[in-house]
Amino acid sequence: MLQVLPSLLLSIALGLSWNRFLLTFSSKGDSLQNQMPVTMVAAAVSLSALALSVADKGPLLGGAIVLLGLALAVISKGLSRPAVIVGLSALSLAAYVHVSMHLS
């Protein structure tokens, strides 16, 4: 069970921050400008989770982690309160770093 926890934490971090990260590439203007700090944190978390998935777990397991995270992103697309969602994703990434340091 403890071996699966880091992979799940990475998937959660990626999945909860991915939708907000994608807003960087849209042209919604004012709504994006009002919550730029949340979008910047989401971008950092999602790109970090993506890179750590492949770098730490290899291409096969990393790809599975990314697919699970993207599935979570599809499920969580309709959730409101983006600051809370991105905060949870950052917390999940921090928990991954903490857990992976103690498992190594």
C-alpha positions in Angstrom: 0.0 0.0 0.0 2.8 2.4 0.9 4.4 1.8 -2.5 1.3 3.0 -4.4 0.9 6.2 -2.3 3.6 8.3 -4.1 2.1 7.5 -7.5 -1.4 8.4 -6.3 -0.2 11.7 -4.9 1.4 12.6 -8.2 -1.8 11.7 -10.1 -3.8 13.8 -7.7 -1.4 16.8 -8.0 -1.5 16.6 -11.8 -5.3 16.0 -12.1 -6.3 18.8 -9.8 -4.0 21.4 -11.3 -4.3 20.5 -15.0 -7.6 22.3 -15.9 -6.4 25.6 -14.3 -3.0 25.2 -16.1 -4.8 24.8 -19.5 -6.5 28.2 -19.0 -3.0 29.7 -19.6 -3.5 28.9 -23.3 -7.1 30.2 -23.6 -8.1 33.7 -24.5 -10.6 34.5 -21.8 -8.8 37.7 -20.8 -10.3 39.3 -17.8 -11.3 36.2 -15.9 -7.8 34.8 -16.2 -6.2 38.1 -15.2 -8.2 38.2 -12.0 -6.8 34.9 -10.8 -3.3 34.9 -12.3 -1.6 33.8 -9.0 -3.8 30.7 -8.9 -3.0 29.9 -12.5 0.8 30.4 -12.0 0.7 28.0 -9.0 -1.3 25.5 -11.1 1.2 25.7 -13.9 4.1 25.0 -11.6 2.4 22.1 -9.8 1.1 20.4 -13.0 4.5 20.7 -14.8 6.4 19.5 -11.8 4.0 16.5 -11.3 4.3 15.7 -15.0 8.1 15.8 -14.9 8.4 13.9 -11.6 6.0 11.2 -12.9 8.3 10.3 -15.8 11.6 11.1 -14.2 11.0 9.1 -11.0 8.8 6.3 -12.2 10.0 5.7 -15.8 8.1 6.1 -19.0 5.7 3.2 -18.5 4.6 3.8 -15.0 5.0 7.5 -15.5 2.6 7.4 -18.4 0.1 5.5 -16.3 0.3 8.1 -13.6 -0.2 10.9 -16.2 -3.2 9.1 -17.7 -4.7 8.7 -14.2 -4.1 12.3 -13.5 -5.7 13.4 -16.8 -8.8 11.2 -16.0 -9.0 13.0 -12.6 -8.8 16.3 -14.5 -11.8 15.4 -16.6 -13.8 14.4 -13.6 -12.9 17.5 -11.6 -13.5 19.9 -14.5 -16.8 21.1 -13.1 -15.6 21.9 -9.6 -15.7 25.5 -8.5 -13.4 27.3 -6.1 -10.2 27.0 -8.1 -8.0 28.4 -5.3 -9.0 25.5 -3.1 -8.5 22.9 -5.8 -5.1 24.2 -6.7 -4.2 24.4 -3.1 -5.1 20.7 -2.7 -2.9 19.9 -5.7 0.0 21.7 -4.2 -0.5 20.0 -0.9 -0.5 16.6 -2.8 2.7 17.5 -4.6 4.3 18.5 -1.3 3.1 15.2 0.3 4.6 13.3 -2.6 8.0 14.9 -2.0 7.8 14.2 1.7 6.8 10.6 1.2 9.3 9.9 -1.6 12.2 11.2 0.5 11.3 8.8 3.3 10.8 5.8 1.1 14.1 6.1 -0.7 
